[in-house]
Amino acid sequence: MSGIRNITEEEREEEFIAAQEEVHLQEKLKLLSWAVESSNIVLITTDFAGNLKYVNPVVPKIWGYEAEEILGHPASRFWNSPSEVMKAGDECRTRGEWEGELVARRKNGILFDAHVSLNILRDGDGKVLGIVGSLFDITESKRAENELKKRTEELSLAKQRLDMALEAAGMGTWEWDFLKNRITWDDTLFRLAGI
């Protein structure tokens, strides 16, 4: 009789452990779902053909489309250059991942720069289901980067013009670093001083 009781107790313990693991798994799944649903980064999934199967709730804010308007459609349709998006998808299917910058088109037609990351989406058995992608709008940082580049070019051009004017006038420049109490001369000033 004690042998039967031990087996029954072992079965109950195994069932209890399995139930605890299931609860733990459900909690992790809820947390992951909450993170995906509340993210400020666009998260999408496509089937292997590139048709959108899932988009998280931030899509209307970033892209301007409601989920119902885009689900089932090719993901490439919502970008400025569908061929570039298809190339990125092909590379992801070949290499298992792709990362880079693409230009997307909002519902209202306005373009925006996006940093995109694509990875192969697999089920628990490793079977390929499609692609999971994430993107975030980098328009403002690209605008700031371009503005900095423009200002740097303008400054470089102004320096070239100043150097030409100083050379034409037979003048040199010097700079005083008052913190280090150090004076620096340019080459023209050395030449004028005969040094």
Sequence and secondary structure as in RCSB ss.txt:
>XXXX:A:sequence
MSGIRNITEEEREEEFIAAQEEVHLQEKLKLLSWAVESSNIVLITTDFAGNLKYVNPVVPKIWGYEAEEILGHPA
SRFWNSPSEVMKAGDECRTRGEWEGELVARRKNGILFDAHVSLNILRDGDGKVLGIVGSLFDITESKRAENELKK
RTEELSLAKQRLDMALEAAGMGTWEWDFLKNRITWDDTLFRLAGI
>XXXX:A:secstr
 HHHHHHHHHHHHHHHHHHHHHHHHHHHHHHHHHHHHH SSEEEEEETTSBEEEE TTHHHHT   HHHHTTSBG
GGGBS HHHHHHHHHHHHHHSEEEEEEEEE TTS EEEEEEEEEEEE TT  EEEEEEEEEE HHHHHHHHHHHH
HHHHHHHHHHHHHHHHHHHT   EEEETTTTEEEE HHHHHHHT 
